[in-house]
Amino acid sequence: MPNKEMLLIPGPTPVVDEIYAALSSETYAHTDPRFVKIFKNSLELTKKLFNTEGEVFVISGSGTLAMEIALINTVAPGEKLLVISHGYFGDRFIPLAKAFGIQVETLQAEWGQHIKKELVEEKLAEGGFKAVTVTHVDTSTGVMAHLEDLVPVVKKAGALFILDGVCAAAATEEDMQKTYGHPDYKLDVVLTGSQKAIGVPPGLAILAFGPKALAAREAMPSVLGYYTDIKNWVSIMNDPGKYYATPPVNMIYAFNKGMEIVMAEGLTTRYRRHHALGRAVRAGLGVYGMKPLASEEVAAPTLSCILYPEGVNDAEFRSRLAAKGMVIAGSLASLAGKAFRIGHMGNVTEEMFVKAIELVGETLKEMGTDANIGEAVDKFKEIYHSA
């Protein structure tokens, strides 16, 4: 099932034929030993991805569901949560927490910037925070949080560190065994979805809970959820042959194949490829006078938010690109109409982005803007191969 378009939005990402083939396989019963074997393998690979000594959960749902699961199983109603936000999707934790009676305080960065650790230290010094949420890569701004700065500050204050890895997992390191300056300073929860850097269609909420997060759930007499209570899922994740709620059988096939592709490439190689690709795409588009919202110091390896040169109409630009078979995303909130977002993650290739940069240049020319396509492609290749 070849892709008819280059879907270069910040997710879903292009799906390769091997994953389509797995997705379209015959649907087994959810307790069939053949399916159970596939599900078990996907869970083992998920543990390898996050290098966790805790538990992983792969459940039918979206990244937003994963965010909800992470919150209600670690922070009780009335307890304090600090949200560190680098954009629209960091802000999503605010209404989520409020819906469950959690006290929320927020540090919000100017779009394109990131929160300095000194501000986090100052806020946490007020005391009483049960957990802190950080969006590793915010899909609205293309900003990546600096875990090396933030994890030690949060853990020193005694709070749980909840990492939203929706637009980062399988593209940059999210190692739950990694220590950040102290043996106890580790990530406690990492959450993601299936449709971004893992390269599988949308449909799965994926989480990893470390020992301290699991202990937090054990200390809570109950949570405000049933489907979302991880205590109802632990036995299933340890033995997928058991029944709790019917798993999305064909999505698990696809996820298992996607994770096999991730591991076959190798995590170090895959991370290096994504970081090189992000820099190269931004450099190539820069030749056209297109500037990223985020500086390279904080720019993400998975997507970029790109500001238009003066005089380029957003709707017309994206419509013309779509007619050529290349789909990108508009920007959100105050940036709507002023920028576009381009994803460069998952099982994408160098050749795909050479073509993408050519199509952007052709479209700019059609709209009356100068564009040196050859120079842009050369700059992309130079940066990509120098990594």
N, C-alpha and C positions, 0 to 999 in steps of 0.2 A: 504493500500500500504506500506508494511514493507520495511525499508531501507535494501538493500543488503550489504552495506558496512558501516563501521564506517568512516564517512567523518569528519576527525579531522584537517581540514585546517582552516586558519583564516577567513573563510567565502567563500562560503555558509556553513551554519552549518546544522546538521541533522534536518530533518523535521519530526515532529510527525504525527501520523495517523489522529488526529483531524484536523490538518491544511491541510493535503492532501485531506481529505474528503470535507472540505470547498472549496478548490481550484477546485475540480472536480464537484461542484454543477452546476445545470442548469444555463446557462447564461441568466440573465434577461436583458431587455432593460435598458440602462443606466439612463433613466428617470422613470423607473418603481418604484412605491412607496415602493415596497419590497426591491429593491436595495438601494434606497435613505435612508431607515431606517438603513440598515447595514452600509452604508458609514457614516452617521451621528454618529452612535455609535462608529465607529473606530476613527473618529476625536475627539470625546469627550474623548476617552481613551488616545489618543495622547496628548491632553492638560493635562490630569492627569499625564502622564509619565513625561512631562517637567515642570509641575506645572506653566504654563504660563498664564499671563493675556493679552497676545497679540493674535496673530493668528498662526494657524498651517496650513501646506500645505502638502498634500499627493498626489503626482503626479507620473505618469508613467515615469520611468527613473532610473538612477543609483545614487550611492553616488557622483560620479563625477559631475553629473548634479546638485545635491543639492549644491555642492561646488560653481558651477558657479552661481546658483540662489542667493546664499548668497552674493557673491561678487558684482554682477552687480546691485543689488538692494540696496546696501549700500555705495558703493565707485564709484564715477564717474571717467571717463577718466581724467587723469592728476592729480588726487588726490593720496595721498601717503598711501601705505599699508605696514605694517610690518608683515612679515611671521616669526613665531617662529616654527622652524622645528626640530623634533626629529627623522627624518628618511625620507625614500623615499616618503611617502604619505604626509608628511608635505611639502616637496619640490614641490609637484604637484600644490600647490597654486601659485607658481612662474610663470610658463607658462600660467596658467589660467588668472592671473591678466594681464600679458603682452599682451595677446590676445585682451584685452579690453582697452588697452592704460592706464592702471593704473601704477603708479610709484611704483615699488616694491623694498623694502630693506629686507634683510634676516638675521636672527640669526640662524645658523645651529649648532646643537649639534654634538659632536662626537657620532657615533652610539653606543648605549647602555647607553649613558649619557643623562642628560636633561639640559636645559638652566637655568642657575641661574638667579634669579630675579634681581640681581644687574646689569647684562648685559642688561636686558630689560630696567631697569630704565635709564641706561646710554644712550641707543639708543633713547628711547622716549624723553629724555631731549633735543634732537636736534629739536624737535617740528614738527608740521604740519601733524602728522599721523591721517588719518581719522578712520582707523580701524586696528585691529591686529587679525591675525588668529593663532589659536593654535589647534593642533591635540591632542585630549584628550588621545587617545591611538594610537601610530603609528604601523600599521600592519606589517611593515618591521622589527621593532626592539623589539617590546614588551615593549616599554617604555611608561609610563603613566605620563602626565604632572601634576604638582602640582597646581591645581586651586587656592588653598588658598594662594599661593605665587604670582601667576601671575595676577589674577583678580584685586586685589587692585592696583597693579602697573599700569596696563593698564587703569583702570577707573580713577585713579588719574590724568593721563595724558590727560584725556578727549577723549579717543578713544573708538570706539565700540569694543566689545569683541565678536569675531566670533569663535565658538567652533565646530570643526569637531568631531562629536561623532559617526562616522561610526562604529568604532570598540569598542564602549563603551556604547552607549545608551541601556538601559534596563539591564545593568550589573553593572553599578556604577552610583552614583548620578550625575544628570545633572539638578538640580532644578533651574529654572529661577526666582523663588521668593527668593531664598537664597541670603542673603547679606554677603559680604566679608569685614567686618570692617567698613562699612558705608552704610546707607540706599540706596544710589544710586549706590553702587558697585555691579552690577548684570551681569549675562550673557545676551547678547543682541540677539544673534542668536545661535541656536543649530541645527545641521544638521546630518542626518544619512541615512542609507539604510535599506531595509527590511531583508537582508539575514544574518545578523550576530547574535547579542545577542537577537534580537527579535524572531529569529528562523523561519522566513518565507522565501520562495524562493526569489531569486533576482528579481527585477523589479520595485521597488518603491523608489523614492526620497522623503525624509521626512524632513520637516523643521519646526522650531518654531521661530517666530520673536517676540521679546519683543517690548514694546512701543517706545524705542529710535530708534530701527532699523526700525520700521514702520514709524516713523517721518522722518528718513533719506531718506526713499524712497519717502515720500510725498514732501520733499524739492527738489527732482530731477525732472526736467521738463520731462525727458524721460530716458529710459535705452536702452542699445544696445541688446535688445531682445524682442521677442513677446511672445512665449511660456514660456519664462523664466521670464517674468515681473509679479511680485506678484500682481500688481494692477489688472491684468486680472484674477487672481485666487481668490481674496478675497471673492467676491460675491458667487462663486461656493462653497468655503469651508464653508461659512455661510449657504448656501442652495444648497446642492448637487443635488437637482432636476433641477437646472438650467443647461444650456448647454454652454460650452466654447470649450472644447476639450474632445473627448470621453474618459472616465476613463477606466482603465483596470479592468473590472467588476470582473472577477474571482480572480485577485490578491487582490482586496479589500476584497472579501470574506475571503481569506486566512489571510490577514493582520488583519482583525477584529477578527478572531479566535485567531491569535497569540497574539494580545493585550489582549484579554480576558484571555488567559492562563497566561500572564505576571501579570495581575492584580489579578487573582485568587491566584497565589503564594504569592503576596504581594511584593511591591517594596523593603521594608527593608529586607525581607527574601531572595529575589532574589539577592540583592546586596551582602548580607552576604555569600550566597552560592557561588557566583562567586569568591569572594575574597578568600574564603577557598579553592576552587577548584584550583585556580591558584597557591597558595602556596603549596598545596599538590602535584600537578603534578610536579612542579619543584623539590620538595624534593624527590619524588619517583625516578625521572630520575637521580637525583644527586647521588643516590646509585650506579648507573652504571658509574659514572665518567663523566656524562653529565652536563655541566655547563651552566646556562642561561647567555645570553649576558647582560641582565639588572640585576642589583642588586635588592634585595627585596625592597629596599627603593624607587625604581622607577619602579618596575615591574608591569605589567598590570594584571588585573584579567581575561582577555579575551583570551589572547594568550601568548605564550612564544617562543622566539627565542633561540634555544638550540645548543650550540657548541658541535661538535663531539669529542669523545676521539680520541687520535692519532691513525691513521691506519684504521679508518672506512671510507669506500668509500660512498659518499652521494648517488649517483645514485643507486648503488647496494642495499644499506640499504633501501631506499624508495621503490624500486622495490620489494624487498622481503616482506616488510610490506604490500604493495598493494596486493600481491599474497595471503596474509593471510586475506585480507578484511579490512585493516586499511590504510587509505589514509592521508598522511601528506604533507606539502608543503616544497619545497626547499626555500633557502634564496635568497636574492636579492643583486645586485650590488657586492661590494667587499666581501660579505659574501657567495656568491654562491659557493656551494661545501664544505663549511666549517661548515655549520650549517643547521638545519631544523627548520621549524616553526610548532607548534602544537596549534590548537585552543582548548580552553576549555570554551565554552560559549554557550548560548542559552538553549535549552531544553534537555541538556545532563544529564547523571546520574552518580552517583558514580560507579555503576557496569560497565558502559561503560569504565571508566578510569582504573579500576582494570584490566579489560581485555586488555586495551591498554598498560599498563605497563608490563603486562605479555608478550604480543606479542613483545614489544621492546626488552625485555630480551631474549626471544627465538631467535630473529633475530640476536642480538649481538653474542650469543653463536654460531649460525650457521656460523657467519663470523669470528670466532676465538677469540672473546673478552670475557673475564670473565664477568659474570653477575649473581648476587645473586638475583634471582627473588623474592623469599620469603621475603627477607629483603626489597626490593624495594616496594613491595605491602604493607608490614606492615608499612613502613615509610609513604607511601601515606595515608593510613587509619588513622594513628596516627595524622598527621597534619590536615587532613580533619575534623576529629571528635573533634579536640581540639579547633576549631574556635568558 
